[in-house]
Amino acid sequence: MSTFDKAALAELLTKGHQRQMVATKHLTLAFAGTYIVATTLAAKPVLVWEDPASSYGRYYVPVESLHPSIKGQGNDGAAKNGSNGASKDAVRLETIETLQGKGADAWAAAVEKLSIGDRSTTWARFTQGPFKDFIRFEPKEMDAWFENGAIFRGLKNVYKRIDTTPIAAHVVVTIAGTKVAESQVAVLLSETYLNPAYYLPATSILDWGMVEKSERRTECPYKGEAAYFHLNVNGKRQENVVWYYPFPTHESSGVEGLVSFYNKEGVEILVDGVKI
């Protein structure tokens, strides 16, 4: 099912964007077994902030970065494929409709459908405005993204940073009035826009018998994939109350294998006697 939002595109064509910047990373997109986009120094992607309420930009890619099998369309829309890494399946790019924003400075775009074999994705190719000849693709419809050849973990906010600092502090964690963890050392993880998080040695959990592995996994582009534990405290299971990063990103390597606790109702974290 396509995630293409025609209404959102129409609003963008009229209202425009908030800000933009030329991206410094090479972006590659894979779809239906084909590398359909590969940006270069001569054909760079741009990061565009469409929503003023969001801290995250969105990639637009230049038409020039499309694979030759997609750019090399005949008059009937059939691709000249089969070389340079192109899919062996039939490739077809067709225009579904064109949209025009309202107002003298409005943008315009062609809504296009790319089909490779039995797979298809819909995107917008801007034909008028500041991003003329750029493509606004649907991220969730891609099979994989790569930044500088590395598997894409998620779009980062370029105005955000992570710092990890080892500290000497007496940290006590209680759940429903029962002490469950205590340590004299911690790593303080500071993340722009968020409250600092305290990561403790896993052995700070006083009774490993209360620990139960969770199937929950979450992904963060700044820290990596998090795994979770439940804690059984006084006969009640506190679900996913502890998390850790077994293989964090480089910038968060200081918290590898350490545990942190959700500071929620019923959970009390004291640092040198002060509740945080």
C-alpha positions in Angstrom: 0.0 0.0 0.0 1.4 3.4 -1.0 2.3 5.9 1.6 2.1 8.8 -0.9 0.1 11.6 0.6 -1.4 13.8 -2.2 -3.0 16.3 0.3 0.4 16.9 2.0 2.1 17.4 -1.3 -0.6 19.9 -2.4 -0.2 21.9 0.8 3.6 21.9 0.4 3.3 23.2 -3.2 1.3 26.2 -1.9 2.9 27.0 1.5 6.5 26.0 0.6 9.2 24.8 3.0 10.8 26.1 6.2 14.5 25.8 5.4 16.9 23.7 3.4 20.6 22.7 3.2 22.7 20.7 0.8 23.4 17.3 2.2 27.0 16.3 2.6 26.5 12.5 2.5 26.2 10.3 -0.6 22.7 8.8 -0.6 21.8 5.5 -2.2 18.3 4.1 -2.4 17.4 0.4 -3.1 13.9 -0.6 -4.4 12.7 -3.9 -5.8 16.3 -5.3 -6.1 17.6 -2.2 -7.8 19.8 0.7 -6.8 17.4 3.3 -8.1 19.2 6.4 -6.8 22.9 7.1 -6.2 23.8 10.7 -5.5 27.3 12.1 -6.4 29.4 15.2 -5.8 27.8 16.6 -9.0 24.3 15.6 -8.1 23.9 16.1 -4.3 20.7 15.5 -2.3 19.2 18.2 -0.2 17.7 18.1 3.3 14.4 20.0 3.4 12.4 20.9 6.5 8.8 20.9 5.5 7.1 21.1 8.9 7.9 23.9 11.2 7.0 21.7 14.2 9.5 19.0 13.2 13.3 19.0 14.0 13.9 16.5 11.2 14.5 17.2 7.6 13.6 15.1 4.6 15.8 14.0 1.7 15.1 15.2 -1.8 17.2 13.7 -4.5 18.1 15.2 -7.9 16.6 13.6 -11.1 20.2 13.3 -12.3 20.9 10.8 -9.5 18.4 8.3 -10.9 19.7 5.0 -12.2 20.2 5.1 -16.0 17.6 2.4 -16.4 15.0 4.8 -15.0 16.2 8.0 -16.7 16.4 6.2 -20.0 12.7 6.0 -20.7 11.3 5.6 -24.2 8.3 7.5 -25.4 6.1 4.7 -24.2 7.5 4.9 -20.7 9.4 1.5 -21.0 12.9 1.6 -19.5 16.0 0.7 -21.3 17.2 -1.6 -18.6 19.6 -4.5 -18.0 22.9 -2.8 -17.4 24.9 -1.1 -14.7 23.2 -2.9 -11.9 19.7 -2.4 -13.2 16.9 -4.9 -12.3 16.2 -7.6 -14.8 12.5 -7.0 -14.2 10.6 -4.6 -16.5 11.1 -1.0 -15.4 8.5 1.6 -16.1 8.1 5.3 -15.0 4.9 7.0 -15.8 3.3 10.3 -14.9 0.0 9.9 -13.0 -1.0 13.6 -12.7 0.4 17.0 -12.3 -0.3 19.3 -9.3 0.0 23.1 -9.1 0.1 25.1 -5.9 -2.0 28.2 -5.4 -0.4 31.7 -5.6 2.1 33.5 -7.8 5.1 31.8 -6.1 3.5 28.4 -5.8 5.4 25.2 -6.8 4.4 22.5 -9.3 5.1 18.8 -9.4 4.5 15.8 -11.5 3.2 12.7 -9.5 5.1 9.7 -11.0 4.8 6.0 -10.5 7.9 3.8 -10.7 7.2 0.1 -11.4 9.9 -2.6 -11.3 8.4 -6.0 -11.9 5.4 -6.4 -9.6 6.6 -3.6 -7.2 5.7 0.1 -7.5 6.3 3.3 -5.6 4.9 6.8 -6.1 6.9 10.0 -5.8 6.7 13.7 -6.7 9.1 15.3 -9.2 9.1 19.1 -8.8 8.7 20.9 -12.1 8.5 24.4 -10.8 9.9 26.2 -7.7 13.2 26.0 -5.8 13.5 22.2 -6.1 12.8 21.9 -9.8 14.2 18.6 -11.1 14.3 17.1 -7.5 12.4 14.1 -6.4 10.4 13.8 -3.1 10.3 10.0 -2.6 8.5 8.0 0.0 11.0 6.7 2.6 8.9 3.9 3.9 8.5 2.4 0.5 12.2 1.9 -0.1 13.8 -1.5 0.6 16.9 0.1 2.0 18.8 3.4 2.3 22.6 3.9 2.5 24.5 6.9 3.6 28.1 6.9 2.3 27.7 3.2 1.6 26.6 2.4 5.2 23.2 1.0 6.0 20.9 3.9 7.0 19.8 3.8 10.6 17.5 6.8 10.6 17.5 10.4 9.7 19.4 12.6 12.2 18.6 16.1 13.3 21.7 18.1 12.2 21.2 20.4 15.2 21.3 17.6 17.8 24.3 16.0 19.5 25.1 13.2 22.0 27.6 13.4 24.8 28.5 10.7 27.3 30.4 11.5 30.5 31.5 9.1 33.3 30.6 10.5 36.7 31.1 9.5 40.3 27.6 9.7 41.9 25.5 7.6 44.3 22.6 6.5 42.2 19.7 4.6 43.7 16.6 3.3 41.8 13.4 2.2 43.5 10.3 0.8 42.0 7.1 0.9 44.1 9.2 1.7 47.2 11.6 -1.3 46.7 15.2 -0.6 46.0 16.1 -2.4 42.7 19.5 -0.9 41.8 22.3 1.0 43.4 25.7 2.2 42.1 28.5 4.7 43.0 29.3 5.3 39.4 27.4 6.1 36.2 27.6 7.4 32.7 25.6 10.5 32.0 24.2 10.7 28.5 23.3 14.2 27.4 21.1 14.5 24.3 20.0 17.8 22.9 16.3 18.6 23.7 16.0 15.7 26.2 16.6 15.3 29.9 20.0 13.6 30.8 19.8 9.9 31.3 21.9 7.9 33.8 23.4 4.6 32.7 24.5 2.2 35.4 26.6 -1.0 35.4 24.3 -4.0 34.8 25.5 -5.4 38.1 23.9 -2.5 39.9 20.6 -4.4 39.7 20.5 -5.9 43.2 18.7 -9.1 42.3 19.2 -10.5 38.8 16.4 -13.0 39.6 13.9 -10.2 39.1 15.1 -9.6 35.5 13.2 -10.9 32.6 14.2 -10.5 29.0 11.8 -8.6 26.8 11.2 -9.0 23.0 10.9 -5.2 22.6 13.5 -3.5 20.4 13.7 0.1 19.4 16.0 1.9 17.0 17.6 5.3 17.5 19.9 6.9 14.8 22.0 8.5 17.6 22.4 5.5 19.9 21.6 2.3 18.0 19.2 -0.5 18.7 18.0 -0.8 22.3 17.0 -4.0 24.1 14.8 -4.2 27.1 14.2 -6.0 30.4 11.1 -6.4 32.5 11.6 -6.4 36.3 9.4 -8.5 38.6 9.1 -6.4 41.7 6.9 -7.6 44.7 5.0 -10.0 42.5 4.3 -7.4 39.8 6.0 -7.3 36.4 7.2 -3.8 35.4 7.3 -4.1 31.7 10.2 -2.7 29.6 11.4 -0.6 32.5 15.1 -1.1 31.8 16.9 -0.7 28.5 20.4 -1.0 27.2 22.4 -0.8 24.0 24.4 -3.9 23.3 26.0 -2.5 20.1 25.6 1.3 20.3 26.7 3.8 17.6 30.1 5.3 17.8 28.9 8.5 19.4 27.1 6.6 22.2 29.8 3.9 22.7 30.2 5.1 26.3 27.0 3.4 27.3 27.6 0.0 25.7 26.1 -2.7 27.9 25.0 -0.3 30.7 21.4 -0.1 31.9 19.1 2.8 32.3 15.6 3.0 33.9 12.5 4.7 32.7 11.8 7.6 35.0 8.0 7.1 35.1 5.3 6.9 37.7 6.3 4.4 40.4 10.0 4.6 39.5 12.2 6.9 41.6 15.8 7.7 40.7 17.9 9.4 43.3 21.3 10.9 42.4 23.3 11.9 45.5 20.0 11.9 47.4 18.2 14.2 44.9 15.3 12.9 43.0 15.5 13.5 39.2 
